[in-house]
Amino acid sequence: MRLRMRALLISFVIFVCVSGCTTTEQAMVRANNRYVGKNFDEFVLEHGIPGSKYQLNNGDYIYVWNSGVISFNMPATTTMNGTVSPYGSYYGTATTTGGGTLDVFCEIQIHTTVEGKIISIKPVRDTWGVWTTSRCSECFK
């Protein structure tokens, strides 16, 4: 009975972990469902202004929007190798590896008509999120 409960608990944990994962593609489906056909101003009012704008030959616009970068400090690891003398002195080396920062952000491309109607939203770059495997999925829930 205990083994069966353990197996059930493990299955439940795996289900919760997998069902909580979202992808860039899922985020873009949500963003397109929410904004395609709407005026670009609605997107800007909700998410902020784009970082750049490019006009196509047909008059349409391509905007690049970035969620902003969130940086996390990553810890370093130090490994010590050596010996202790009979008198209590330590002789050896210490090697530190890792550390640095991890930057998370979502960057998308928004295609609009001359009048500002959104035609499509496509991912440019998507990193790990703060709480999920996709920063874009956190921006476009």
Buried (B, 14 or more C-beta within 10 A) or exposed (E): EEEEEEEEEEEEEEEEEEEEEBBBEBBBEBBBEBBBEEBBEEBBEEBEEBEEEEEEEEEBBBBBBBBEEBEEEEEEEEEEEEEEEEEEEEEEEEEEEEEEEEEBBBBBBBBBBEEBBBBBBEBEEBBBBEEBBBBBBBBBE
